């Protein structure tokens, strides 16, 4: 067994004119699968960009918003997830701060909620 912290805030990310975004790489699998912890400070934004691969954005703490190419914002809170397909334009941000785990790489199949 190995234990570790995944909220280490290792690397500020200025790409895409992002503001207040810090990433910690957690793990990578065979092929293109990667897991990253993103921390977005209060008032921060992950700038508009195309998803370089399929991305799953899982909000673990805080709240914020996400938007697609049309710019229409949808609220997200801890426990919410968003999936963007490869090439899909998107952005996200927060007024009060949020933390999200991001799984990128091979497309993932979502399971329907249990009835």
Protein Blocks (a to p, Z undefined) as FASTA:
>chain_A
ZZddfklomaccfehhighiacddfbdcehjbdcddddddehiacdddddfbdcddddfe
dcdddddfkopacdddehiacdddehiacddddfkbpaddddehjddddddddZZ
